Amino acid sequence: MAFLELHGLTKTFGGVPAVDELNISVETGEFLSLLGPSGCGKTTTLNMIAGFLDPSAGNIRLNNAPLHTVKPRDRGLGVVFQSYALFPHMTVSENISFGLEILKVPQGEARRRVEDVIDLVRLAGMAHRFPAQLSGGQQQRVALARALVIEPPLLLLDEPLSNLDAKLRDDMQSELRRIQRSVGTTTIMVTHDQSEAMALSDRIAVMNQGRLEQAGSPQEVYDKPASAFVSGFLGKTNLLHGRLQRGGDGIGVIDIAAHRFRASDDQTCSPGPVKLSLRPEHIRIGKDAEDHACRVSGQIHSRVFLGDRWIYDVNCVLGTLLVYGQSGAAPFEDAETVSMSWDAAKLRIVEAGHA
């Protein structure tokens, strides 16, 4: 039995489903990210778990007990909002201890818990400062400490890093993962940032239009996307149209624009039209053709240097492919003819029945 279970969870507004029969299980101590674009239902899902919204249908169970029938204040969950929602007239220590006062935790124990969590989030020496005297990253740590100090069974994070600049956001990703692993609190985070979800999560649940598209480890959903949406939303990809067939030896082959490529051994859908995903970093690019079953030549259309890599648009019979090249290698010039190749396992079928 999973620690947290969402079964058939549905929320409608004016008859329109914002969350549509969502089924997700979360294990004890797991860090799960709800990932998707604006309006996909991820924040609505979080609000139903927190009790801020009542489900239209379905149920929520925490540790095998119904949660959706419990009042929000009685659920004992830790919540960190996008805005942090700190009390400006209270010090760091007072902000953190607020929940303990509501719970009527004895003063001595409350003081110990506050001191421990201040050390955990690395805010030692700042207990008497006010929120206005803190940086964005420090305010985020106070909000996290306030959520953790009540020792919640479940921590809910609503876009917790979105208000930070890029460098600080990267630093806080490492800090947030360190803190979560140290405490071991089961955590659900809402985010639209793919790299954030990849860096922090044990599993990612990709949502689209209120439905769950795919749930799995970051590597699984990235390398083996279950749909064209997942492939396109989680990182960059080349979407191609082709046809899956079975060769005379029974091995699957894929025809794309009069070119035939070997299909990965685990491509199990029925023969017919398919939509395929090929990640730009999975394409090898060079001047000479490689002796490889999956290869095609093309011409450099444009290039961009990003420091750690070159990004090429390459025109070929398959269309214009996005390809990443190593920054240390000599760059290819505009209009230069190149060879591209990839492993069969990297050409992933993401939809069947689409020519």
N, C-alpha and C positions, 0 to 999 in steps of 0.2 A: 504494500500500500504506500503510495507516494505521500510525502509530507503535505503538499498542497495540490489540490485537484480542482480544475475548472471543467465542468461537464455541461455541454450544451449551453454555455453562457451566452446570453443574447440581450442586447439593449437596443430598443427602437426609440426614435424621436419622430413624432408625427407619422408613425407608420413606416418610417424608413429605418432599416437596421444599421446601426453604427457598429455593433458587434454581432456577428451572425453565427450562432451555434459553435462557439469556440471550445475546443477541448485541449487542455494543456495540463501536464503533470510536472511537478517540481520536487526534486529530492531534497532531503535535509542537507543544509550547508551549500547548496548549489547556487551559482550566480547565473540567472537567466535574464537575457535582454529581450524585450519586445521591440522589434525593429521594423520600421516602415515609414512611408511618407506621411505628411500631414493628412489627417482625415481618415486614416486606415483603421482607427479604433483602438490603438494601443493605450492612449491616456484614459479613454473611457473604461477599458478593461482594468487599469490600475485603480481608477476611482471606485469601481465596483468591489474590488478586493478590499480597498480601504474602508468601504462603507459610505462613501460620499454620494454614490448613486445606487439605486436599487435595480437589480436585474429585471428585465422583462420576462425572462425565462431562464431555465438552467439553475445550477447550484454551484456553490463554492464550499469546499471542505478543507479544513486545516487540521492536520494531525487526526484525521478520520472523524472530525466533529463538524457539523454545519457551521459555516461562518457567515453566510449571507443573511441569517436571521438575527445576528448579534448586532447591537448598536455600535456605531463607530468608536465611541469612547471606551467601550468594553472589550474591543478586540485586542488592545495592547500592542498594536503594530507601530513600527517606526516609519515615519514618512519624512522624506526630504523633498521639498518643493523646488521648482525651477528658480523661484525668486528668493529662496532660503527662508523668508518669512521670520527673520530675527526681530526681537523686540528692541527698538532703538534706544529705549530708556534703561535697558538692563545691561549689565556687564556680561562678559563672556561666561563667567561662572553662574550668574543668575539665569541667563538664557538656557544654559545646559541643565540646570537643576529644576527648571520650571515643571517638567513632567513628573519629576520625583515628588514635588510638592503636591501635585494633583493626586498622585498615588498614595500620599501620606506615608512615604518612606521615612523611617526614623532619621533624625538629623545627623547622627554620627555615621550611619551607613550611607546616607546621601552624600555627605562630604567626601567619603572615601571613594564612592563611585565617580563623582565629578572629577576628583584628582586623577583617578586612574584613566578616565576617558580623555582628559586633557593631555595626559602623557601619550596616550595611544594615537591621538591625531596631531601630535607634535606642536602643541600650543603652550608649552610650559613658559611661564613668565608673562602670559597675556590674560590671565584670569580676570583682572580688574579693568581691562580695556572695554570700551564700548564699540558696537559694530562700526560706527563711523570712523573709528581709528584703525580699522583693519583693512587689509587688501581683499580683493575678491576671493582669492584662494583661501585666505584665512577665514572669511565669513562662511565659505562653503564647508570648511572643517568644523566650525562651530555648529552649523546646522546638522552635519553628520553626527557629531558628538551628542547633540541633544536627542537625536533619534536613537542612538545606540545605548545611552545611559540608562534607559528604562529596561534594557535587556529584552528587546522584543523577540518574539518567535520568528518574525518576518520583517524584513526591511524593504520598503518601497521607495524607489528613487525616480523622480519625474524630471527627466532632462537635467540632471544635477550639475553638469559641466557646461551647459550651453551659454552661460553668461560670461565665461572666461575667455581671454584671448588665446590664440593658438598655442603659444609656447606654454602658458600656464595650464592650459587644458591637457596637454601631453604630460606635464609633470603630475597633475592631479589624477590622471588615469592610473599611473603607477602607485600613487598614494592610496587611492580608493581600493585598488585590488589588494594592496598590502594589508590595509585595515580589515577588509572583508575576510581575507584568509586568516588573519590573526584572531578575529573574533569567531569566525565560523558561522555567522548568521546567514540564514537562507535569504537571498536577495533577488528582487525583481526590479529591473531598471527599464524605463521607457527611454528610447532614443531614436532619432532619425539619422544619426551619424554612424555610418557603416564601420569606419575604422575604430571608433569608440567601442562599438559592440564586439568587434573582432578582438580587441585588446583586452577587454575586461571579462568576457563571458566564458562560462563552461559550456553553455548552450545558447543558441540564438533562435528565437521564434520570429520568423519573417511574416508580417501581416500585410494584407492588401484588401481594401474595401470591406473591412470588417471580418475577413476570413483568414485563417491560418494557411499560408502557402507552404511552409516547410519549417520543421524544427530539427535542430541537430547541432553538433559541435561546429565552431567557426570553420574549421577545415572542411568538414563534410558539406556544409551548405555552400561554401565557396567553390570547392573542387567538383562537387556533384550536385549542382542546383536542380531542384525538382521541377522548375518551370522557367519560362522565358522571363517572367517578372523577377524571380529571385536572381537569375543570372545577370539581368541588367541592373538591378538595384544594388546588389552587393558587389561593388567594384565595377571595373570596365570590362566589356566583352565585345566580341564580334558575333552578331547573330546572323546565321546563314540559313538558307532554305535548300533542302535537298530531298532525296528519296532513299529510304533504306531498302536494301534488297539482300537476298541470300545468294552467295556465290555457289558454284558447283560443288565446292568442298564443304558447304554448310556454314561457312564463316560469313558474317554480315559485312556488307559493303555499302557505302554511301555515295550516291551520285550527286554531284553539285556542279552545275554549269558544264556538263559534258566531261567532267573530271571524276574519276572514281578513287575513293579513299577507303581504306580498311576501317571498319567500325570497331569500337572497343568491345571486348569480350562480354562486358556486363550490360550492353545495350540490348534490352530484352523486349522492346515494343514490337508490334507486328509490322511486317513490311508495308511500306507506303510512304506518303509525304511526311516529312519531319522538319522541325525547326531545331537548329543546332547552335551551341555556344562554343566559342573558342577564345580563351583568354589571351590578351596581347602578350603577356609574359611567358606564355607557353609556346610561342612561335619563335623558332630559331631563324635568324636572318644572317645571310652571308653573301659573298660575291659569287661563289661557286656552288653548283647544285650538289646536294648531298645524296648519297645512296640511301634513300629513305622512302618508305611506302607512301608517306603523306608529305608531298612536297609540291610546290608551285612556284613559278617565277613571276616577278612583277617589277614595277617601276616606282621609284620614290616620288610621291606627289608633293609632300611637305614634311618638315621636320621641326621639332622643338626640343631645346636642351633644358632639362630641369635639374641639373647638378648631379643627381645620382643616376640619371639615365637619359637616353634619347627617346623621344616619342616620334614614331614615323607613321604617316599615312601612305600606304602602298597600294597602288592600283594594280589589279590583276584580274584574271578571268572570273574570280569569285566575287568581285566587287572591290571596294576600298577597304583594306584591312588595317586595323590599328595594331602596331607592333612596337614592343619595347626593346631597345638596344642598350648594351652596356656602355656606361659613360667612359670607361677606360679605353675602349676600342676606338679606332679611327672612324669618324662618322661617315655615313653614306651621304652623297651629294644629291641635290634635287635632280630628278630625271635619271638617276643612275639605276641600272638594271640589277636586281638582287634576286637571290633564291630564298624561299621560305619553306620550313619544314616543321613538323610537330609529331609527337607520339600519338598513336591512334586513341589512347585512353583519354587524351585531352580534348578531343572533339566530342562534346557531350550533347546527346539528344535531350532537349528540354520541353518539346511539345510534339505530339504525334498528330497527324491529320492536317498539317499546315504545309501546303506546297510553297 
